[in-house]
Amino acid sequence: MKRKLIASGSVLLALTLGAALAQDKGKGGGGKGGNKTPGMSLSSPDFEDGGVIPDKYTQAVPMAASPKLVFGNVPMGTVSFALIMHDPDNALKKNPEDVLHWMIFNIPGTAKGLDGGLPSDAKLADGTIQAKSLRGSPGYMGPGNAAINPYHHYTLELFALDEMLPLGPDAMRDDVLKSMAGHIVGKAVLVGRFKMPQ
């Protein structure tokens, strides 16, 4: 008799847990409190994530334009954005540091993205700051790896921050990364591929 009662209790417990899990799943659960808020996104109408970056945004042309970027699902509490574009397929002078193509920060937290073809000014009208790329000048430096290399992956990392960074246009990448530490409320990545035409 005791065995039957224990077995019945186990079945009832399993059914109860199953129903609770199904109900949570139906609410979009799976995490704490069943909250599945979509993460922040970064996209461009100029190329798909993982796609080839068109020549007009690269060193295949004399004056490369910066691509248009769109920010989505921005977290609450975002005060500013920082964007770092780099080529992780390249190791400069046999060191871990890769090629910095674009570093732009203190983009207002109300921004929905970045317009294409931004000027190469150290400070834009809305207070956005563009630091120096590997080239040694502020603004966007388009992809341009040598034709003998395979496609490189140009990674654009967008950070949503809960403050403006207390830095100017002379800031180095390490300065920006250290200043962002403890203030990142969201992150998104967009990757484009490119190799110079032969």
C-alpha positions in Angstrom: 0.0 0.0 0.0 2.8 2.4 0.9 4.6 1.7 -2.4 1.4 2.6 -4.3 1.0 5.8 -2.4 4.7 6.8 -3.1 4.3 5.9 -6.8 1.1 8.0 -7.0 2.8 10.9 -5.3 5.7 10.8 -7.7 3.4 10.8 -10.7 1.5 13.7 -9.3 4.7 15.6 -8.6 6.0 15.0 -12.1 2.7 16.1 -13.7 2.7 19.3 -11.6 6.3 20.1 -12.5 5.5 19.4 -16.2 2.5 21.7 -16.2 4.5 24.5 -14.4 7.3 24.2 -17.0 4.9 24.2 -19.9 3.2 27.3 -18.5 6.5 29.1 -18.0 7.5 28.1 -21.6 4.3 29.5 -22.9 5.1 32.8 -21.3 8.5 33.0 -23.1 10.3 31.6 -20.1 13.6 29.9 -19.9 15.5 32.3 -17.7 15.0 33.9 -14.4 11.4 35.1 -14.1 10.7 33.8 -17.6 12.2 37.0 -19.1 13.4 36.7 -22.7 14.0 40.3 -23.6 15.8 40.4 -27.0 19.4 41.6 -26.7 20.7 44.8 -28.3 21.3 44.5 -32.1 23.6 46.2 -34.6 22.9 46.0 -38.3 23.6 47.8 -41.5 21.5 48.3 -44.7 24.8 48.3 -46.6 25.9 44.7 -45.9 24.5 41.7 -44.1 26.1 40.2 -40.9 28.8 37.9 -42.2 28.4 39.3 -45.7 31.0 41.0 -48.0 31.4 44.7 -47.4 30.9 46.6 -50.7 34.0 48.4 -52.2 32.6 51.9 -51.5 33.2 51.3 -47.8 36.7 50.0 -48.2 40.2 51.0 -49.4 39.4 49.6 -52.8 38.3 53.2 -53.5 40.2 56.5 -52.8 37.8 57.8 -50.2 36.0 55.1 -48.3 32.7 56.1 -46.7 31.6 54.8 -43.3 28.6 52.5 -43.6 25.2 53.3 -42.2 24.5 51.5 -38.9 21.3 50.8 -37.1 21.0 50.2 -33.3 18.1 48.0 -32.1 16.7 46.9 -28.7 18.6 49.5 -26.8 18.7 48.7 -23.1 17.0 51.1 -20.7 19.4 53.4 -18.9 21.7 53.8 -21.9 23.4 57.2 -21.7 25.9 56.8 -24.5 27.3 54.3 -27.1 30.8 53.4 -28.1 31.7 51.6 -31.3 35.0 49.8 -32.1 35.7 48.4 -35.5 38.8 46.2 -35.8 40.3 43.4 -37.9 40.9 40.4 -35.6 42.5 38.4 -38.4 45.6 40.6 -38.3 48.4 40.6 -35.6 50.5 43.7 -35.8 54.2 43.1 -35.5 53.6 39.6 -34.2 51.8 41.0 -31.1 48.2 40.4 -29.9 47.0 43.8 -30.9 45.0 43.8 -34.1 44.2 46.6 -36.6 41.9 49.4 -35.3 39.8 50.7 -38.1 37.3 53.0 -36.2 36.7 54.0 -32.7 33.8 56.3 -32.0 32.3 57.0 -28.5 30.1 59.3 -26.5 27.4 58.8 -29.2 24.2 60.1 -27.5 22.1 57.3 -25.9 19.1 58.5 -27.8 20.8 57.7 -31.2 19.1 55.1 -33.4 22.3 54.5 -35.3 24.9 56.3 -37.3 24.5 57.9 -40.7 26.6 56.6 -43.5 29.5 58.8 -44.8 30.3 60.5 -41.5 33.0 63.2 -41.7 36.4 62.4 -40.3 36.1 65.1 -37.6 37.5 64.4 -34.1 34.2 65.8 -32.6 30.8 65.7 -34.3 28.0 68.2 -33.8 26.2 66.1 -31.3 29.3 65.6 -29.1 30.3 62.2 -30.5 34.0 61.7 -30.5 36.1 59.9 -33.1 39.5 58.7 -32.0 42.4 57.9 -34.2 42.5 54.7 -36.2 45.7 52.8 -37.0 46.2 55.4 -39.8 46.8 58.1 -37.1 43.9 60.3 -38.0 40.3 60.4 -36.5 37.4 58.8 -38.2 36.7 55.7 -40.3 39.4 53.7 -42.0 37.9 51.2 -44.4 39.0 47.6 -44.7 42.0 47.0 -46.9 43.9 43.8 -46.3 46.3 42.6 -49.1 44.9 40.7 -52.0 47.1 37.7 -51.3 45.2 37.2 -48.0 41.8 35.4 -47.7 38.8 37.4 -46.6 39.3 39.1 -43.3 36.5 39.5 -40.7 35.9 43.2 -39.9 34.2 43.2 -36.5 32.1 46.1 -35.3 31.4 46.0 -31.6 28.7 48.3 -30.2 28.6 49.0 -26.5 25.7 50.6 -24.6 27.0 52.5 -21.6 25.4 54.1 -18.5 27.6 57.2 -18.7 29.5 59.4 -21.1 33.2 58.6 -21.2 35.5 61.3 -19.7 37.9 61.0 -22.7 38.8 63.1 -25.7 39.9 62.4 -29.3 43.4 61.5 -28.2 42.2 58.4 -26.3 43.7 55.1 -27.2 41.8 51.8 -27.4 43.1 50.7 -23.9 41.8 54.0 -22.4 38.4 53.5 -23.9 38.2 49.9 -22.8 39.3 50.7 -19.2 36.9 53.6 -19.0 34.0 51.4 -20.2 34.6 48.7 -17.6 31.7 48.5 -15.1 29.5 50.7 -17.3 28.4 48.4 -20.1 24.6 47.7 -20.1 24.4 46.1 -23.5 26.6 44.9 -26.4 26.0 43.9 -30.1 28.3 42.7 -32.8 28.2 43.1 -36.6 30.8 41.3 -38.8 31.6 42.0 -42.5 34.2 40.3 -44.7 36.5 41.9 -47.3 39.7 41.3 -49.3 41.2 43.7 -51.7 40.4 42.9 -55.4 43.2 41.4 -57.3 
